[in-house]
Amino acid sequence: MRYLILIVLLAVIACKEELTELPDPMPLTADNLAHYCMMNISEHPGPKAQIFLSGLPDPIFFAQVRDAFTYVSSAEQDGYIAAIYVNDMSTVAWETPGAENWMLAEDAHYVVGSGKVGGMGAPELVPFSDAARAQTFVTRFGGTIHQMTDIPESAFLAPVELVFQRESGE
């Protein structure tokens, strides 16, 4: 019994340490550059993402949420991912997705397959903290709502031309 209590105590401590290690999102500034294109991401519309790798103090920024998902699933991804944050589009305009309205990617409701394209001109995965606002977005721009774990890989790994062809029915 004593060993069981020790194991449970160690598990609780480990979980507590893991929770305290979660980095806070960094505000978006005019100095943030997108990982893939090295362009200033604040000049582009649509939601953004940031990924913290374990042991690194600053996140990797992405001009599109789609790009962050591509990074996570690619061989390029190097290191343990400590946190992924995305802009919460529930209360902001597409043109100005916000500097500090970050949410954990795993908590978002994503609209996939809408008529909106992200900052780099590719179809976007649009994150919302509010499921009702995600549904309003779907009604206006199309698409379907997914959780992070059920977004089809074709939504972020397929070449942009193929995604546009699929959406237009060609």
Secondary structure, DSSP 8 states (H G I E B T S, - for coil): -HHHHHHHHHHHHHHHHHHHT--------TT-BBTTT--BGGGS-S--EEEEETT-SS-EEESSHHHHHHHHHSTT--S-EEEEEEE-TTSSBTTB--SS-EEEGGG-EEEES-S-B-TTSSB--EEES-HHHHHHHHHHH--EEEEGGG--THHHHS-HHHHHHHHHT-
